Amino acid sequence: MSHSQYSLLLLSAFHASRRWFSPVAVAAGSRPSPVAGYSSPTQSAITAELGLSTTQFSLFSSILTFGAMIGAITSGPIADFIGRKWAMRVYSAFCVGGWFSIYFAKGSLALDIGRLAGGYGMGAFSYVVPVYIAEIAPVNLRGALTTLNQVMICTGVSVAFIIGIVLSWRTLALTGLIPCDVLLLGLFFIPESPRWLAKIGSQKEFEAAFQKLRGKDADITHEAAEIQVLVVLNYIEELEKLPKANMFDLFQKRYLRSVTIGVGLIVCQQFGGINGICFYVSNIFETAGFSPSIGTIIYALLQVYTPRNTSYASEEIDVVREQWVASIYYWPKGA
């Protein structure tokens, strides 16, 4: 269970105070994170009880990334079609089904199906949550809240590592249902993204959601008007001017440099071995002759500490970026 879910629970208790909506949206981001931290502390127990070979358990661990890849690809169109809140509900259903499949597993097939479903939810949330945060958060908090999302994801993985030391692998799977339930409950209290509502032309719902986010006594006239202009007018007009795009456009010569840099960074990150370490950290420490319990705890603490440091700089980055954007937006025409 991730620490972020407690933040989401705070929404239920403090939903009368509208400023809690943005932090709670961040909480949703780490809801699938226990999935990533599940395999490491459970490897020995699962292989012993179900009689899995090293190859079978390796498939169980790595199939998560295939599900995440599919989730990341499909998340955008789904979230644009049914909205951010309903998308999060759908992705939560995949995670709930995945955890139940793992809990009731009697062999490798059910384990793999559950892990694949959980991976799909993880990959889908990796898109929709940062988008939702960016669309509802105040400008001066947008970067900090997006960074906090990553901190909470790492916290969720670390909690799974630590409690996995003392819980059985089936019980640990059940704990993964807790943040899912808390998230689904919290979604009843947070509004739909105003920007998405504006984009689809739901004017009344847009104003109601935006007022709910900023507080019933807040003056949203100016900010709401800016969103309407930027999201509705600019989005529709510019979109109509653009030619229909497809995947093969990425291979055009003019995009070669950008695509090479973007894909290269991702590839280098993955070849750094972070997923392998995350999935097998307990086994790695045990093989090295170090206590797997102590090693896992140390790794879990370091995993939270590192991204936490980046959050301190986010607010300053937000201020600089917004000042730069404002200077361009309000630059006198023809100057």
N, C-alpha and C positions, 0 to 999 in steps of 0.2 A: 504494500500500500504506500502510495507516495505522499510526501508531506504536503504537496500542493492540494490534495483533496481536503485537508483540514482548512485550507484557505477557502476552498469552495464551500465547505460547510458553514464558514463564517457568513457567507452570502445569505444563507437561509436565516441565520440569526439576526443579521444586521441589514436585511434587504431594504429597510426603510431609509437607510442612509445610502444615497445613490452613488456615492464615490467608491463603494465597494465593488461595483460591477466590473470595472477594469481589472483589478487584481484577481477577481474570481475567474475571469476569462483566461488569465495566465494559468490559473490552477488547472484548467481543463487540459492544458498542453501536456502535462506529465501524466495524465491518466493512463496511457498505455505503457509507461516506462517500466513498471515491474516485469513486463514481458521480456525485455532485454536482459534484465538481471536474474531471470529465473533459472536458466540452465546451469550456471556455474555452481551454486551451492547444492544442486540436486543431482549432479552427475552420478556420483557413487551410488546413491540410494535408488535412482531409477534403473540404472544398468543392473544392479543386484536383484531388485525385485522383479523386473520384467525380463531379465535375461538378455538385455540388448548387447550387441557387439559394439565395438568402438565405431565402426562405420555407421551403424544404425543411429547411435547417439549423435554422431557428427552431423548426419542428415537432419535430425531433430533440431539441433542447435542452429544450423546454417539456413534451414528453410525459412526461418524468420525473415531473413533479408529478401528472399524472393517475394514473400507476401507484402513486405514493406514497399518493394519496388512497384508492385501492381497497385497498391493503395495510393502511392504518391502520384502515379500516372492518372488514375481515375478520380482522385479526390477533387481536383479543380472543376471539371465539368459537372460533377454531382453537386458540389457546394454552390455553383452558379445557378443550377437548375432548381434545387429545392430549398436553398437558403442555408446559412451557416449553422443555425441551431438544429434543423432537421438532419443536416449532414452529420453533425456530432452524435445525434441519436442513432443514426444508422451505423456509424462506425463503432459506437459503443456496443451495439448488438453483436457485431462481429467479435469483439473482444470477450463479451460474456459467453458467447457460444464456444469460443476458443478455450476459455478457462474450464468450462464444463467438460469439454472433450478431453482435456488433459487430466482432469480430476477422475473421470470415470474410465480412463484408458486401461486396457488390458494387454495392449501390444503396441508396436511401433506405429501402426497406421493411425490409430486415434490420436496418438501423441503428435504425429506430423500434421494431421488435419487441424488440431487445436493450435499448434504453433504457427501454421500458415495463416489461420484466421486472425490470430493475435498480431502477427506481422502486418497483415493488411490494415488492421485498425491503427497500428503504430505509424505506418507510412501515410495513411490518409490524414491522421491527426497532425502529422508534421507539416501539412499544407494548410489545413483549414484553421487551426488555432492561431498561428502567427497572422494570418489574414484577418481573422476576427478581431484580434487584439489591435492591430493597426487601424481597423475601421471604427472601433468604438473608443479607443483611448484618446485622451486630450493630447494635443500636439507635444506639449512639454514632457509628457510621460511615456510617449510611444516607444522610444528606444529602450528605456529602462524596463518597461513591462515585457517587451519582447525578449530582452536578455534574461529577465527573471523567469520567463518560460523555460529557457534552457537550463537555468539553475535548478528549477523544480524537476525537470526531466532527470537530471543527474541525481537529484535527491531521491527520486522514486526508485531508480536503479540501485542506489546505495542501500536504501531501506530493505529492498528485496534481498540483497546480498547478506545483510546483517541478520534479519529475522530468519533467513533460510538456513542459518547455522543451527538454529534450535528447533525449527519446525520440520515436520515430515514433508515430503515433496507434494503429497496430495493436499495437505493443509495449506501449504504455501500457495498452491493454485487457487484455493478458496479465498485466500486473502486478496487475490487479484480482483475478485468480484466486488470488494468493498469500495474501492475508488470508482468503479463503474457505476455502482448504485448511487454514490454521493454525487457524481457528475450528472446522472440522469435526473436526480432530484433538484440539483441546482439549476438545471436548464429551464425549469418551470418559473424561475425567478428572474432570469436575465433576459433582456429584450433581444430581438433580432437585430442584426447589423443595420443601422440606419442607411448606410451607404448602399447596401444591397437592396433595401426597400426603395431607395430613391432611384436606383438603376432600373428596377422593374416597374417604376411608375406608381407605387403605392404611397401616395402623398400623405394621407391621414395616418397610416401606420408608421411612416417615416417620422412625422412630427411627434407622435406619441412615444415612439422608441427613443428618440433623441432627447425628449424632455425627461423621460425616465432615467436616462443615463446621466444627465447633467443636474437633475434635481428639479422638483416641482416649482421652486421659486427662481430658478435660473433663467436668465434671458438668453434664449437660443436663437433669436432672430437673425443675428449677423452670421453666426457660424453655420446655421442651417441653410441660409441663403448661399453661402460660399460652397457648401457641399452640393446643393442643387445645381449650381452653375458648373462646378468642376466635374461632378459625377454624371449628371444627366446631359447637359448641353454639350460639354466637351467630349464626353465619352461617346455619345451617340453620333455626333457630327464627325468626329475623327474616325470612328469605327466604320462609318459608311464610306469614307474616302479611301480606306485601306483596301487593298486587294485581299482576296481569300488566301489565308496562309495555310501551309501544311508542313509536315515534319521534314520534307525534303528541302524546304527553304533554308534550313540550317546549314546545308552543305554548299550553299552558294559561296563564291570566292570572297564576297564582301563581309561575310560573317565568319570566315575561317579563323581569324585571329581571336575574336571574342569567344567562339565556341571552343577553340583549342585551350584557351586559358581557363575557361569555366570548367570544362570536362577534365582538364589536366589537374586542376586543384582537387576535384572530387576523387579522381583516380589515385592521386598521390596520397590523399588522406586515407583512403581505404587500404591501400597497399602498406600503409604504416602499421597495420595489424591491430587497430584498436578494437574491432569487433571480435577478433580471435582472443584477445586478452580478456575482454568483457565476458565472453561466453565460457571461458575455461580458466578464469583466474584462480579458483580454488585448486584445480588440478595442477596448474603451473607452479604454485607455491609448494604443493605437496611433492611434486617431482624434484623440485630444487632442494628438498630437505628442510623446508621451513614450515612452520605451523600453518595449515590452510585457514584455520579460523582467524588467527591473528593477522595473517596476510590479507585476507578478504576484508577485514575491518579497516585496516590501514588503507587499502585500495579504495574502499567505499568513502572514507573520509576525504582522501585526496581528490576523489572525483567530484565531490561537492565543492571543495574549497577553490579549485581552479576556475570554473566558470563564474563563481561568486565574485571573484575579483573584477571580472569584466563589467559587472553591473554598475560599479562605482563610476566608471567613465561614461556610461550611456547617457546620463542626463546632460552632461556637458556636450556630448556629441549632438544630442537633440537640439540644444540651444544654438550651436554653431550652424548646423544644417538648416534649421528653420530661418535663421537670420539671413543666410545666403539665399535660400529660396525666396524669402520675402523681398530681398533687395532686387531680385530679378523680376518677380511678379509685379512689383509696384514701380519698376523703373519707368520714368516718363517715356511715353511713346515718341519715337523719333529722336530721342536723346543720343 
